[in-house]
Amino acid sequence: MEKISVQLSKNLKSKPTDQKNLGFGRYYTDHMFIMNYDEGEGWHNPRIVPYGPIALDPAAMCLHYGQEVFEGLKAYRADDGRILLFRPEKNMARLNVSNERLCIPQIDEEFCVEAIKALVNVDKDWIPTEEGTSLYIRPFIFAVDPHVGVHPAKHLLFVVILSPVGAYYPEGLNPVNIVVETKYVRAVKGGMGFAKTAGNYAASLKAQDEAEKIGFTQVLWLDGLHRKYIEEVGTMNIFFVIGDEIVTPALQGSVLSGITRMSTIELLRSKGYTVNERLISIDEVYEASQNGTLKEVFGTGTAAVISPVGQLLWDDKRMIINDGKIGTISQMVYDTITGIQWGKITDTFGWSTEV
Ligand SMILES: *Cc1c(COP(=O)(O)O)cnc(C)c1O
């Protein structure tokens, strides 16, 4: 690949001063990374430029047919000043899996990790330092051919933007209430549920909106065919502690392969827990909650790392999990993964990469 050119902003923004109220996705840094794809040339012209609007032809294909993929990861500021990324090579590998499904040309994974590091380095003063805060990194690719016709694009942009984000749990880990979705489906096998692509999220908005109206924060998706087997939650994978077994739905094409999910499985197995990736029906979870063997339920994802579930509502059946409190396994996974991410504990897995 070519060398990344850097054009620094002459107009630096003022940074948010209240790190306790950063929220999520509200502020963006001074620079962004851009690279073009044009048929015949491949990916080229990698550059770091001042953050700002991107001009698009109104016929740009991404606006009409949703040929887009994205990723999400974070940069963390360790107490000793180091800047750490958590398994960024896994994000770039997954981006190529999404690319393949969406007929988007493959990226050079190693180069893109270097591009992310270079951008984070340029805007490193934006990484917040307050406990629990981080710099969210959003790489994405979209089709820009000015052509209202359904076919794979020949011209695309790869862009990376950065956003300082607040602590997900400023008051400690709060269990969330989740409603089991029985009307809508998110994805089916053969579709694109395993890809991180815009359309999947557009498909989820209606269910999310209806869940919020009845006081729930997220929905738990069931499989699209039998409406029976558990898939995942909004932007999180899901785990169930039933007796001595920890279960998470197997990846069979309609579930997103989370990097936090993968890390949680590796961590739990290294500690001697039995973790099975298999089919798990909502009936099995309900039965376990009735007979007292359902001990913990938690979601995993980059934003919150671990999200304990305090309550599941399935039609008229209400399951209260662990008295609505966080369980010991959820807490241990949270403490260990965040400890590694912020460089507070030794990373025996080799998950952290320094910028
Ligand atoms: C991103 C995402 C996840 C979590 O993946 P991580 O790599 O752990 O952040 C889970 N489900 C969906 C639908 C997602 O988009």
PDBQT file of the ligand as one rigid body, heavy atoms in Angstrom, charges set to zero:
ROOT
HETATM    1  C1  LIG A 401     -21.281  -5.275  16.754  1.00  0.00    +0.000 C 
HETATM    2  C2  LIG A 401     -22.367  -6.221  17.119  1.00  0.00    +0.000 A 
HETATM    3  C3  LIG A 401     -22.247  -7.163  18.170  1.00  0.00    +0.000 A 
HETATM    4  C4  LIG A 401     -21.085  -7.170  19.123  1.00  0.00    +0.000 C 
HETATM    5  O1  LIG A 401     -19.844  -7.359  18.509  1.00  0.00    +0.000 OA
HETATM    6  P1  LIG A 401     -18.509  -6.895  19.268  1.00  0.00    +0.000 P 
HETATM    7  O2  LIG A 401     -17.441  -7.225  18.299  1.00  0.00    +0.000 OA
HETATM    8  O3  LIG A 401     -18.432  -7.712  20.514  1.00  0.00    +0.000 OA
HETATM    9  O4  LIG A 401     -18.651  -5.445  19.547  1.00  0.00    +0.000 OA
HETATM   10  C5  LIG A 401     -23.269  -8.071  18.347  1.00  0.00    +0.000 A 
HETATM   11  N1  LIG A 401     -24.373  -8.063  17.574  1.00  0.00    +0.000 NA
HETATM   12  C6  LIG A 401     -24.536  -7.164  16.580  1.00  0.00    +0.000 A 
HETATM   13  C7  LIG A 401     -25.768  -7.213  15.768  1.00  0.00    +0.000 C 
HETATM   14  C8  LIG A 401     -23.538  -6.218  16.339  1.00  0.00    +0.000 A 
HETATM   15  O5  LIG A 401     -23.712  -5.310  15.384  1.00  0.00    +0.000 OA
ENDROOT
TORSDOF 0
